[in-house]
Amino acid sequence: MTPQPRQTERVESKMTVAVHEIGHAWAYTSAGLRLRYATIRPRDARLTGVCRPWKPREVAWDTYAWIGAAGPIAEAVYTFNSEPDEFDFEDHLTAAVLTGGCDDYEVAGHMLDAADVIEALRDQLTQSWSAILSTAERLLEVGTLTGVELWTGLTPAAGRGNVAYVKGRRPAQ
């Protein structure tokens, strides 16, 4: 018989997925882009999450990559801060990519390989961490948040699209 994870481990895992998805939602709102919803739901023995924008999704490739990178980096910030262990932040980021952020890596690979980009995005996420965490907790509680709920929860932290992008570049709208 396979040992079952403790209840706190299950909730922690769900919170990790919620933070990952809210990381993407934060990046969308920071870029001034609208979302339809973000959701987390069971799939097989795991939990999966989705962050869906409104169509058309005509987003510049560098903005799209930046949004893709925000999920795994937010997840790594969360696990690094909440799971004291011998691993450094880069180890937590690698784990975030390997345990569910593979699609994100395909989208944002060049950004997730650049230490200066990772550090800049990590700093931006950390500045907005209170709003990200409370929105992730709400997502965990209800399962799906609408675009309006995401915008309301994250916009004060996102600065209504005024986040300084890496090297001062703002994505094309």
C-alpha positions as CSV (number, residue, x, y, z in Angstrom):
1,M,0.0,0.0,0.0
2,T,1.3,3.4,-1.0
3,P,1.5,5.9,1.9
4,Q,-0.9,8.8,1.5
5,P,0.4,12.3,1.9
6,R,-0.6,14.2,5.0
7,Q,-3.5,16.7,4.5
8,T,-1.1,19.6,4.9
9,E,1.0,18.3,2.1
10,R,-2.0,18.1,-0.2
11,V,-3.1,21.6,0.6
12,E,0.5,22.9,0.2
13,S,0.7,21.2,-3.2
14,K,-2.6,22.8,-4.2
15,M,-1.3,26.2,-3.0
16,T,1.8,25.7,-5.1
17,V,-0.4,25.2,-8.2
18,A,-2.5,28.2,-7.3
19,V,0.5,30.5,-6.8
20,H,1.9,29.3,-10.2
21,E,-1.3,30.2,-12.0
22,I,-1.6,33.5,-10.2
23,G,2.0,34.3,-11.2
24,H,0.8,34.1,-14.8
25,A,-2.3,36.1,-14.0
26,W,-0.2,38.8,-12.3
27,A,2.0,39.1,-15.4
28,Y,-1.1,39.4,-17.7
29,T,-2.5,42.2,-15.5
30,S,0.9,43.8,-15.2
31,A,1.1,44.0,-19.0
32,G,-2.4,45.5,-19.1
33,L,-3.9,42.4,-20.7
34,R,-7.3,41.0,-19.8
35,L,-8.0,37.5,-18.7
36,R,-11.1,35.3,-19.0
37,Y,-10.3,33.2,-15.9
38,A,-7.8,31.2,-13.9
39,T,-8.7,27.8,-12.6
40,I,-7.2,24.9,-10.7
41,R,-8.8,21.5,-10.9
42,P,-8.0,17.8,-10.2
43,R,-6.5,15.8,-13.0
44,D,-5.6,12.2,-12.4
45,A,-3.8,12.1,-9.1
46,R,-2.5,15.6,-9.5
47,L,-3.8,19.1,-9.6
48,T,-3.6,21.2,-12.8
49,G,-4.1,24.9,-13.4
50,V,-5.0,27.1,-16.4
51,C,-4.9,30.8,-16.9
52,R,-6.9,31.8,-20.0
53,P,-6.7,35.2,-21.8
54,W,-9.5,36.7,-23.9
55,K,-9.1,36.2,-27.6
56,P,-7.6,37.5,-29.8
57,R,-4.4,36.8,-28.0
58,E,-2.1,38.9,-30.2
59,V,0.7,39.4,-27.7
60,A,4.3,40.3,-28.6
61,W,6.5,37.3,-28.3
62,D,8.6,38.9,-25.5
63,T,5.5,39.7,-23.5
64,Y,4.2,36.2,-24.0
65,A,7.6,34.8,-22.9
66,W,7.6,37.1,-19.8
67,I,4.0,35.9,-18.9
68,G,5.2,32.3,-19.4
69,A,8.2,32.8,-17.1
70,A,6.1,34.4,-14.3
71,G,4.3,31.2,-13.3
72,P,7.3,29.0,-12.6
73,I,9.2,31.9,-10.9
74,A,6.2,32.7,-8.7
75,E,6.0,29.0,-7.8
76,A,9.7,28.9,-7.0
77,V,9.4,32.0,-4.8
78,Y,6.6,30.4,-2.9
79,T,8.3,27.0,-2.4
80,F,11.7,28.6,-1.6
81,N,10.1,30.7,1.1
82,S,7.8,28.1,2.5
83,E,9.8,24.9,2.4
84,P,13.0,25.3,4.3
85,D,15.6,22.9,2.9
86,E,19.1,22.7,1.6
87,F,18.1,23.8,-2.0
88,D,18.7,27.3,-3.4
89,F,16.2,29.3,-5.4
90,E,17.5,28.0,-8.8
91,D,16.8,24.4,-7.6
92,H,13.2,25.4,-6.7
93,L,12.8,27.0,-10.1
94,T,14.1,23.9,-11.8
95,A,11.6,21.8,-9.8
96,A,8.8,24.2,-10.8
97,V,9.6,23.7,-14.5
98,L,10.1,19.9,-14.2
99,T,6.9,19.3,-12.2
100,G,4.4,21.2,-14.3
101,G,6.0,24.2,-16.0
102,C,7.3,22.3,-19.1
103,D,4.9,24.2,-21.3
104,D,6.0,27.4,-19.7
105,Y,9.6,26.6,-20.4
106,E,8.8,26.1,-24.1
107,V,7.2,29.5,-24.1
108,A,9.7,31.3,-21.9
109,G,12.9,29.2,-22.2
110,H,15.2,32.0,-23.1
111,M,13.9,34.0,-20.1
112,L,14.2,31.1,-17.7
113,D,17.8,30.6,-18.8
114,A,18.9,34.2,-18.1
115,A,19.8,34.9,-14.5
116,D,19.3,38.7,-14.9
117,V,15.8,38.2,-16.2
118,I,14.9,35.7,-13.5
119,E,16.2,38.1,-10.8
120,A,14.3,41.1,-12.2
121,L,11.0,39.1,-12.5
122,R,11.6,37.6,-9.1
123,D,12.0,41.1,-7.6
124,Q,8.8,42.3,-9.3
125,L,6.8,39.3,-8.1
126,T,8.2,39.8,-4.6
127,Q,7.1,43.5,-4.6
128,S,3.6,42.3,-5.4
129,W,3.7,39.2,-3.2
130,S,0.9,40.1,-0.7
131,A,-1.6,40.5,-3.5
132,I,-0.3,37.4,-5.3
133,L,-0.6,35.2,-2.2
134,S,-4.0,36.5,-1.2
135,T,-5.3,36.0,-4.8
136,A,-3.8,32.5,-4.9
137,E,-5.5,31.7,-1.5
138,R,-8.8,32.8,-3.0
139,L,-8.3,30.7,-6.1
140,L,-7.6,27.7,-3.9
141,E,-10.7,28.4,-2.0
142,V,-13.1,28.7,-4.9
143,G,-11.3,26.8,-7.8
144,T,-11.9,29.5,-10.5
145,L,-11.5,33.2,-10.6
146,T,-13.0,35.4,-13.3
147,G,-10.9,37.9,-15.1
148,V,-12.6,40.7,-13.2
149,E,-11.8,39.0,-9.9
150,L,-8.2,38.5,-11.0
151,W,-7.9,42.2,-12.1
152,T,-9.4,43.4,-8.8
153,G,-7.1,41.2,-6.7
154,L,-3.9,41.9,-8.6
155,T,-4.2,45.3,-10.2
156,P,-3.1,47.3,-7.1
157,A,0.0,45.1,-7.0
158,A,0.4,45.2,-10.7
159,G,0.3,48.9,-10.8
160,R,-2.2,48.9,-13.6
161,G,0.3,48.0,-16.2
162,N,3.2,50.1,-14.9
163,V,5.6,47.3,-13.9
164,A,9.1,48.0,-15.1
165,Y,10.0,45.2,-17.5
166,V,13.5,43.8,-17.8
167,K,15.9,46.4,-19.1
168,G,13.1,49.0,-19.0
169,R,11.3,47.6,-22.0
170,R,7.5,47.5,-22.0
171,P,5.8,44.9,-24.1
172,A,3.8,46.0,-27.1
173,Q,0.1,46.2,-26.4
